[in-house]
Amino acid sequence: MSAIHWKIPERVGRLDELANNLWWSWHPRGRQVFRALDYVLWRVSGHNPVRQLREISPERLQRVAVNTEFLGLYDSVMADFDADMTARNAWFDTNYPQLLEGPVAYFSMEFAIHNSLPIYAGGLGVLAGDTCKEASDLGLPFVGVGFMYPLGYFSQRISAAGTQEETYRQLDFDEAPVSPVLDSDGQRLVVKVGLERGFISVAVWQVRVGRVNVYLLDTNVEDNAPEQRWLSSRLYVADQEVRLQQEIVLGMGGVRALRAMGIKPAIWHINEGHTAFMVLERIREWTERGVSFTEAARRVGSIAVYTTHTPIAAGHDVFHVGLVEKYLEPYCRSMGIDRKELLALGQQFGPGDQGFNMAILALRTSDHRYGVSRLHGTVARRMWSSLWPGAEESEVPIGHITNGVHVPTWIAPEMHNLYSRYIGDDWLDRQDEGGPWARVYDIPDGELWRVRRLLRQKLMGAILEAAQRAWAKGEVESRHLVAIGALLHPDLLTVGFVKRFAEYKRPTLIFQDIERLKRLVNDPLRPIQIVFAGKSHPADLASKYLVQRVFNLAADRDFRGRIAFVEDYDMHLAHFLVQGVDVWLNNPRRLLEACGTSGMKASINGVPHVSVRDGWWDEGYNGANGWAIGPSLKPATWEEEDALDAEAVYSILERDIIPLFYSRDERGVPHGWMRMAKEAIRSVMPAFCARRMMKEYCDRVLGPAAKQSGS
């Protein structure tokens, strides 16, 4: 029971329960309960009902407890909530009865579920959050294991010089949808993990995500030394030794936490190599029962699943073997192997290799290995083929399951209503079926265009409001108001470039020919505007320079305020952007983006994608649902790639996008643009939703893995 429960009237006494289960975050009527409770406080709280309930007056609660309209909404939503929490006819139960004897344990370095719990950095976390939500929707037994980062990732602010500045905000646990896990004596559950010459204590928090529980590890425990208490405070620290300590605690401590809670997973999932030490802990469990190391590794690997998200070797965590020896030598003794055998699990190039690669550890200790798109599967087989000497590249045992997005989380309410009217009230239940989506062409162009204009206007309103807040707080100089979007226009063709800033994503590609871009932006009859958003890793100086360059160009008077960099990109802002821009631009270097999912989120909202044919777009592009940038094959040099792709972007804008968008009938409706938007929806929704992804996961991974022994 939370500290605020005392002031909630009995008639609406489950508001606290609802607030502390993030189920409400992807159910519109669940959100409506808190909007109706106190709309002003809902907005001030940052759409965080836990904080809202903490700050709301008892008098307001007493009034809604006797308000007939509110009670009707409350009762209806709680009935829906209970039905979802207790349903026995969910998809998984219907299609796979008695398949799993326990849940899937999904280990991930980050989880992006909602802004009220800022423990994520980007796409990996968003994918993990979407996976948990879809597992709940389908009724798949599932638990997540990650870290509680009280300082999270950083908040981004752009200085007067255009440089990215990072600030860290302490999470107030009383205002977050988390609860401490208690042991049988009612005390905080704490497990111990060996680190070098001693042990570190690890507490556990629980996050409820519909039917799924996510357990977050926390080293801020009283009996830890100060440096140990801060170990889990931040995400993706640059210090390699601290990063190694974090990954040991997450992998090994996560297994111990599940055991302490009595949870017995049937499948163990490694979501990227950061969490691969989980496998070593499970091997250690078997060897301590008297099983040989070889047999223990076989049993563990048979039900271990590894998803790799990184198509370049430099993107994986690689620790110096001396550092790994320092921390894992006690585990060698407990598993009955020498250090060379342990190090060999992560060495790519034999005993002389000074690097211990977490991806290789995961590949060698998991029988089920997957990339995150069709093209990425091909890249991964090529990249790791040396681990299977003698095998043809096509025979390297790495498959793929293309990522998908959790539709209820990312769909605009206005688009949701439109689909209910024309696709059917049950469209969410049939989101992964191709047939119903042909009906998207039944939506009148005028109706779809009205909704698309409204979503663009909402985006512009959100950007303007953020600019006004920054100005009121004295966080921005007047000359930079234009750079953060104060002059964006709600009726202009709006291009979005929104993603983590990194060199390979080439955020400045569109600035290759400044004068040509200025002509496009300043066209008197058919102008465009471009919205940028994204963070650079604090230690990535080259990418931070790209942020600075884009911001300073946005402040250039010659662009007339039609280029903007919106700071502090997070999940809340992401909703406005994927729903509100007109075109989603993506131009990474070829074969360097494993999948990408932001373009999927945009497409299901009727936003056409223009991208290099990399990641998911290589299989998603059909010639009528967006545009492909440049040649399919990778040019010989980066310079040639940049030149060809920049020319392609300008040409697509000039020849295709701008004329199509501004070609209107007498009522102002761009019928050609609406055809493109509808085809984007029709082709992307069923093929790239998380429901399709999770059903494929059940069909191709869980079934075969569950039939193998060793749990």
N, C-alpha and C positions, 0 to 999 in steps of 0.2 A: 504494500500500500504506500503510495507516495505521500509526501508531506502536505500536499494540497487537498488530499481526499476529505479532510474534515469539513471543508467549507462547501462541498458539492452536495446539494439536496439529494435525498434518496431517490426521488423520482427520476433524476438524470444521473444517477450515481455511477454509471458506467462510462461517463465521458472521459475519466482518467484512463480507464482500460483502453478505450478507443484511441486516445491521444498517444498512448505508449505502444501502439502497434502500427507500424508504418503502412499497413493495409490502406489506411485512409488516403495515403499520398497518391495512389493510382486509381482511386475510385471517386469520381466527381461528386457523388452525393455524400461521400464521407467528408470531403473537404467542405461541402456546403454546410454541414452541421456546424463547423467551427466558424465559417463566414457568418452564418446566421446568429451564432452565439454572441459575437461582438466584432463587427466588421473592421472597425478602426483598430482594435487591439490585434485582430488577425493580421492586418498589414504591418503594424508596428512591430509585431513579434517576428516578422520575417516568415510568415506562414508556418509558424512553429506552435502547434497546439499545446505542447507541454509548457512552453513559456507562457502562452496565452492563459492557460488555466492557473498558472502560478500568480499571474498579475491581475487577473480579473477580480472584480469586487464580489463579495458574497451577495450583495444586493442585486447585482445583475443576474447572478445564478438563480436567486430566488424568483426573479421575474420570469425567466425563461422556463422555469420548472412548472409554471402554471399557464404558459402561453400555448394555446391549443395548436397553432400552426407549427411552432417549433417542436412540440411533443410528437406531432404526426411525423415530421421529418426524422426526428431522433429515433422513434420506435421503428420506423421503416428501415433506417440504416442499420440499427442494431440487429434487426432480423436478418438483413443481408449479410452482415458481418458473421453472425452465428452460423448461418447456412454455409458460408465459405470455410469457417474454421472446423466444422464438424461433418461436412459432406463425405459420404462414403461412395458416391457414384462419380467421383472425379475421373478425368481421362486416364490417369495412370492406373487407378484401381480397376477400371473397366477393361483396359487393354493388357495390363500386366499383373494380374492377381497373383499374389504370393511369389513374385519374382525376387524381391529383395528381402533378406532377413533383417536388414538394418538400413539406415539412411546412407545416402552419398555424403561423404565428408569433403567439402570443397574448400581447399586452402588457398587463400589469395592475400597478397600484400596490401591490397586496398579494396574497399567496397564503397561505391557511390550509390546510395539509396535515396537520400534526400538531403537538401541543404542544411537541415537542422543537425546533421551529423557529418561534419566536414572532414572525413578521414580518407580522402581520395585526391588524386592528382590529375587523372585524365581517363583516357579510353579504357585502360585495363580495369579500373575501378568501376566505370560505368557498365562495362560488359558483365562484371561480377554482380553488380546490383541488379541488372536486368535479368541475369540468370536466376538469382534468388527469387525474384518476383514471379517469373514464369514458372519456376518449380512449384511455387505456392499455388498459382492458378491451375496447374495441371494435377496437383495432388501428389507430386513426386516427393518421397521421403528425402529430406535434404537438410543439411546443416552447413553453415559457413563458418570458417575459422580464419580470423585475421587479427590485426592489432588495433587497440584503442590508442589513437594518437591525440592526447589532450591539446597539443599545439597544431595538430593536423598538418596539412600542406600550408603554404603561405598565402596571405592576402596580398594582392598586387596593387601597387600605386605607381603612377608614372610621374617622375619629378619634373621640375621646370625645365630641366635639360633634356627631357625625353627618356631618361634612363629608368629601367624597372627597379623599384625598391620593394623589398619583401618585409612584411610584418607578420608576426605570429600572434594569434589570439588564443588565450587560454579558454578551453571549453568549460562551460559551467555545467557540471553533470546534473545539477538540479533542473536544467532547462533543456536537457537532451533526452531523446526517447531510448534511454538505456536503464538497465537495472543490474545491481550486483548479483552475481551467482553466489548462493550460500551453500554451505555444506550441511550435513545431517544434523549438526548441532546449532544451526542458525548463524554460524559465523561465515565471514568471507571465505570462499573457496580459494585456496592457494596451492599451487603446485611448485615443485622445485626443478630447476634445470641446471645442469653442470656447465659452468663457464670457466675455463682454464683451471685454476686451483681451488675453486670454491663453487658455491651454488648461488643462484639468483632466485628469488621468490617471485612468482607470477600470479596475479589475481585475474579474475575473469568477469567480464561484463556480458550481459545478454541483450541482444537487439531483436525484437519481434518484427518479422517481415511477413505478414499474413500467417500462413501455416509454417513458415520456415523460421528457424532460429539461427541467428548469426552470433557467434561467440568471439569476443574481442579480448585479447590478452593485454595486460597492463602491468608494467614493472614498478609503478609508483606505489611501492609497498613499504611500510615503515621499517621492516628489518633489513631492507636493502641499503647498501652504501649510496651516497648521493649520486655518484656517476651511474650507478645501476638504476636508480629511480628515474633518471632522465632517459634511459635507454629507449623506451618506447614512446618518447614524447613527440618525435617528428618523423615524417614520412620521407624516404629517399634521401637520407643524409649522405654527404659526400665522403666522409671519413670511412675508409675501407674496413678498418677493424670494427668500428661501431656497426657498420652494415652487416658484417659477418656475425657479430653477436646477435643482432636483431633476427637474422635469418635462422640462427640456431634456436633462439627462443621461440620463434614462430613455428618452425617445423617440429621440433622436439617437444616444446612446451605445449603446442596445440594438441599433439597426440595424448600427452599426459592429462591435459585438461578434459578431453573427451572421456578418457578412461575414468577419471575421478568423478565425472558426472554420470557414469554408468551408460554412456552412449557407445554402442557397438556398430560402427559403420560396416556396411557390406562392400562399398567401393570407396577408394581414396583418390581424390582428384587433386593434382598439382596444377594450379593455374599460374603458369610461368615459373621459371626456375628458381625464383626467390624462395619458394616454399619446399624445395626438394629434400631438405634435411628430414622432413617428415618420414621419408622412406627409410632413412637410416635408423630412426627411432623404432620403426616397426620391425626392421630386421633385428635390432637389438632385443626387442621383446621376445622374438622367437628363439634367438640363440640362448637367452637366459632360461628358456624352458628345455634346453638340451638339444635343440635342433642345430644342425651344422649351418655355417654361414651360407654355403651354396644353396642348401635346401630352403633356408629362411628367405634368401633373396628371390628364389623362384616363387615361393608362396606369396610374398609381398608384391612382386612384380605382376603376378597374374591378375590382381584386382586393383592395380595402380594405373591411373589415367593421367597422361601429361598433355597439357595444351600449351603449345609454344606460340607466342605472339610477335616474335622478333625475327625479321628476315635477314639480319646482318649479325655476324659474329661479334662485332664490337658492342652490340647492344645488350649482350648477356653479362651477368655478373661473373667475373673471373677473379678469384682471390689467389694471392701468392701461396704456394704450397707450404711454405714455412709458417704462414699465419694459420692455415688450416690444421697443420700438424699441432700447433700450439694449443688449439682448442679441442681437437677431436681425438687426441691421443688416448684419453680415458675411454672413449667409445670403442677404440680398437681393442683394448684389453677386454671390455665387456662382451664384444662380439667374437673374441677368439681369433682375431686376424692381426697381422702386423700392419704398420703404417703404410707400407708400399701398396698392399692390397686395397686399402681404403683410398689412398690418393689416386690409384689407377682408375677408380670409378669416375673421376672428374677430369682426368688428363686426356687430352685429345691426341697428343703426339708422343705418347710413351713415357717411360720413367724420367727422361730428361726434361720433360715439359714442366716449366716453373709455374704454370697457371692451373688452378683448379676451377673448372667451368661448371656452374650450377646447371646449365642446360644439358650438358653431357651427363652429369650425375642423374638428372631426371630421365634422359633418353635411355641410359643403361639399366635403370632400375624399374622401368615401367614397360609393361607389355602393350599398352594401348597409347599410341602417340598420334597427335593430330595438330595440323596447322589450322588456320582460321579462315581460309578461303581456298578455292581451287588452285589459284595461281601460287598462293603461299605454300600449299602442299608440295607443288613442284619445286619451288625454291628451297624448301626445307630438305627435301630428299637429296637435292644436289649439294646443299651446304653440309649435310651431315653424312654423306655417303661413305666417307672414310671410316666411320664407325662400323660399317658392315663390309669389310674388304672382300672383294670377289663378287659382290652382288651388283647386278645391273642397277642403274639409277632408278629405273621404274619399279624395281623390286625392293628398294629400301623401305622398311616397314614404318612409314610415316604417312598417315592418311590426311584427310581434311574434313572438317565440318564448318561450313561457312557461318560466320557470326550472324546474329540477327538482333533486332532491337525490340524491347518490350513496348508493344504498341500502346497499351493504356497509359503508360508513363509519358510517352512523347507525342501523342496525338493532341492537337488543339481541340478544346471543347466544341468550337464552332464546326470543325471538320467531323468530329464525333457525331454531332447532331445531323449533319448533312448525310453521313453514311447511314445513320439509323433510318432516315427518310427514304433513301434511294437504294441502298444495298439490302437493308432489312434490319429489324430490331436486334436480330441475333448476329450481327456482322462480326462482333468481337469473338464470338464462339467459332466463327468460320473464317477468321482472318487469314489462315494458312491454306485455304482452299481457293484454287484459281478461278473456278466457275463463277462464284458470286461477283467477282471484281470486274467482270465484263459490264456489269450494270453501272459502273462508274460513268459510262458514256451516256446513261440516262439522265444524269444531273444536268439541268439546263446551264448553258455557259454563263448566263447572267447571274445565276445563283452562286455558282462556284467563284466567279469573278468578284461578286460582292463580298464573299467570305475572305477571299485572298486579299482584297483591299483592306478589309477590317483588320486582318492579322498584321499586315504591314504597318497600319496606323498604330496598332497596339505596341509593336516593336519600337516605332519612333517615339511613342509616348514614354516607354520605359527608358529609352536612352536619354531623352530630354530630362526626365525626372531625375535620373542619376547625375546628369550634368548640373542640374540645379542644386541637388544635395551637396555635390562636391564644391560648388561655388559658395553655398551658404556656410559650409564648414571651413572655408578658407583653404581648401586642399588643392585648388587649381588657380592659376593666374588667368586673368581675363583673356590674354592672347591665346591661351590654350583651350578655352571653351569650345572653339571651333574644332579642335583636334579630337575632342571626346564626343562630338556628335551634336552639338547644340544647333547647328544649321542644317541638319539633314531634313529632307522634305518627304512628307508622307505619300506623295503621289509619283515619285520617280522610280524608275527601274533600279532595284537595289540588289547588288551582288554581295554575297557574304563569303568572307574568308575567315573561318573560325576554327581554330584547332590549337593544340600545343605548338608553340613556336620552336622550330628546330630547323637546322640548315637544310636537311634533306626535304623538308616540306616546301621550301622555296617561297616564303611569304612575300618576298620582294620581286618575284618574277614579273608581275604585271607592271612594274616600274621600269622595265628594261628600256623602253622608249618613252621617256617622260612626256615629250611633246605630243606624241600620238595619243597617250592616255589623257592628256589635258584636253585634246580635241573631243574625245569621247565624253569626258565628264562635263565639258562646258558647251556641248552642242545646244544651240538655242531652242531646237524643236524636240530633240530626242536625247536628253541628257541621261547619264547614269550616275549612281553613287555607290560607293564601296564601303562596307563595314568590316573592319578587322577586329578580332578579339583572340586572346590566347596568352598563356604564360610561358616563360622560358625557365628552365631549371636554374636555380640560383648559382650553380657552379658552371653553367654553360655560357661562357662569356661571348662566344661567337653568336649564339642565338639571342642573347640579350642585346647585342648590337643590332640585330634585325628588328627587334622591338623598337629600339630607339630610332632607327631609320624610318620605319613606317610611321611612328608617331610624329616625327619632325616633318615628314612629307605631308602628313595629314594637316599640319598647321600651316603649310604653304598657302599663302593667299591666292595663288594662281589656281588652286583647286576649288576655291569658292565654298569651302566647307562641305564638299561632297565626298571627301574621304575622311573616315573617322576610325579611331582606335578606341574601342570601349574597354576600359580597364577592369581587372578583377573578374575574369570569366569564370563562372561557376554554373552549377546545375540550374539555378533559377534563371540566370541570363540565357542559358542554352535553350530553354523552352521558348523564349521569345524569338531567338535567332533562327532556330531550325523551322519554326512555324511562320516567321514573319518576313524573311528575305524572299526575293523572287527567283534567284539563281544561287546555287551552292557551288562555289569554286574550289577545286582541289587539284593541286599540281605538284605532287611529290616526284622525286626522282624515281624512275621506273625500278621496280623490284625491291623498293625499300619500304613500302607500306604493306604490312601483312594483310590487313583487311580494311580498317576504317569503318566506322558505323555512323558518323554524323550525317553523311550524305543519304543514308537510308532513312534517318529520322526526318530529314528535309523532304525526301521524295514521297513518303507516306502522307505528308501534309500538302502535297501538290506543288512542291518546289523542285523543278528540274535540276539535274546534276550535270555539271560540266567538269570533266576530270580526265587526267591521264588514265589509260587503261591499266591500272594497277589495283591490287587488292580486290575488293568485291566488285568494283566497276568492270573488271575484265569479264566477269560472268554476268553482270547485271545489265550492261549496255546492250540495247537492241536496235539502235539507230533511230528510234522514234520517241524515246523517253528521256532524252538529254543529249549531250554532245561529248565526243571523245577528242581529247587534245593530242595533237601531234601523231607521230607514227606509233604503231604497236610495238615494233622492235626497238630495243634500247640503242640510241646513237653511240658512236664510238667514243666520244669524249663528253665531259660535262659541259664544255663550252658550246659544242654543237647541240646538245640536248636543250640547253637554255635558249639558244637562238631559235631553234625550231619550235619549241613549245611557246615561247613568248609570241612569236609570229602567229602561231595557231590560236592562241587566246585572243589576240587582237582581231584576227580575221573572223573567228567565230562570233565575237561580239558585234563586229561591224556588219557581217554578211547575214548572220542568222538570228542572234538573240535580240538585238535592238530593233530591227525591222519587225520581227514577229511580235514582240511585246507592244510596240506602239502602233501596230496596224489594228485599228478599231472600226467597229460599225457605227451607225448613227447614234446608238445608245452608249457608245464608249466601251463596248465589250470586245476584247481581242480574241476572236474565235480560234485562230491558229495557236495562240498561246495556251488556250484552255485545252485544246487537243493534246498538246505536249504535256500539260499538267496531269490530265486524266490518264495518259499512257504511263506517266511516271508512277502514279498511284496503282494502276492496274498491274503493272509488271513487278513493282518492288514490294508491295504490301505482302502478298502471299509467300514470296520466295525469300524475303529477308526479314521476316518477323522472328522474334525469339521463340514463338510457339513452334514454328517449323524447325528451328535450331534444336530445341529441347526434345521434340519428338524424334528427330534424327539421332540425337544423342542416346535416347532410350533404345531405339531400334538397333543402332550400329555398335554401341559401346556397352550399355548396361546389360543387355541380354547376354552377349558372349562373355562378358567379364563375370557376371553373376554365376555362370555355370562352372567357373573355375574355382579351385579350392583355395582355402586359406583366408580367414577373415581376421 
